[in-house]
Amino acid sequence: MKEKIPFDLFGTPEELCFDIGDTATLEKMLRMPIQQIWATQYAGYDFVFAALPLCLKKLNPHLYRDKVRKYMTEDYGRTIDDIAIPLIHAIGISGALGKEGVDRAMEKYYPELFKPTEDVEVKNE
C-alpha cells in the first residue's frame, strides 16, 4: 500500500504520493540521489517544479507554475519551503529510503497518520 500525506496548500485537498519510479525520475531530473535530497532537505524551485507533477498527477505540469506563483504572492510570510518540505516528506514515506525510513518519516512528521508496523520474525524450519 502506498503511503500518502495530505497537501492542501493550493485550495483543494490533495494527497502527495511518490512511487519508486517517481523517485528515479526525480533523481534523473535533479541529477541528485534521493538520499541526498532527503538528507539535505534540498528545497529549491527546481525541486518543486520537478516533484509536484510526479506526486500530484492530476494536472498538467505547466499548471503548477501558476499554482505556485499564486500561492507565493497571495500572502506575506509564504516561502517555497511551505511547498517543498511536504514534497520531501513524501519522498521519505515513498519506500525509496526503506521500510525504516517510511516509519521514521511518518512517525516524526505525520504522527496522526502513523500506524506502526510490527516486525515479523521469519523462522527457518
Residue pairs with C-beta under 8 A, 6 or more apart in sequence:
2 17
2 19
2 94
3 17
3 93
3 94
3 95
3 102
3 106
4 15
4 16
4 17
5 15
5 16
5 17
5 86
5 89
5 90
5 93
5 109
5 110
5 113
6 13
6 14
6 15
6 16
7 13
7 14
7 15
7 16
7 56
7 86
8 14
9 71
9 82
9 83
9 86
10 67
10 70
10 71
14 56
14 58
16 55
16 56
16 86
16 87
16 89
16 90
17 55
17 90
17 94
18 26
18 51
18 54
18 55
18 90
18 91
18 94
18 96
19 94
19 95
20 94
20 95
20 96
22 54
22 55
22 94
23 34
23 91
23 94
23 96
25 54
26 34
26 37
26 50
26 51
26 54
26 91
27 33
27 34
29 50
30 37
30 42
30 46
30 47
30 50
32 42
34 91
34 96
34 97
35 97
36 42
37 47
37 88
37 91
38 88
38 91
38 92
38 97
38 101
41 85
41 88
42 88
43 80
43 81
43 84
43 85
43 87
43 88
44 80
44 84
45 68
45 80
47 84
47 87
48 64
48 68
48 80
48 83
48 84
48 87
49 61
49 64
49 65
49 68
51 84
51 87
51 90
51 91
52 61
52 64
52 68
52 83
52 87
53 59
53 61
53 64
55 87
55 90
56 64
59 67
68 80
68 83
71 78
71 82
71 83
72 78
72 79
72 80
89 105
89 109
89 110
91 97
92 101
92 102
92 104
92 105
92 109
93 101
93 102
93 105
93 106
93 110
94 102
95 101
95 102
97 105
99 117
103 114
103 116
103 117
106 113
106 114
106 115
107 114
107 116
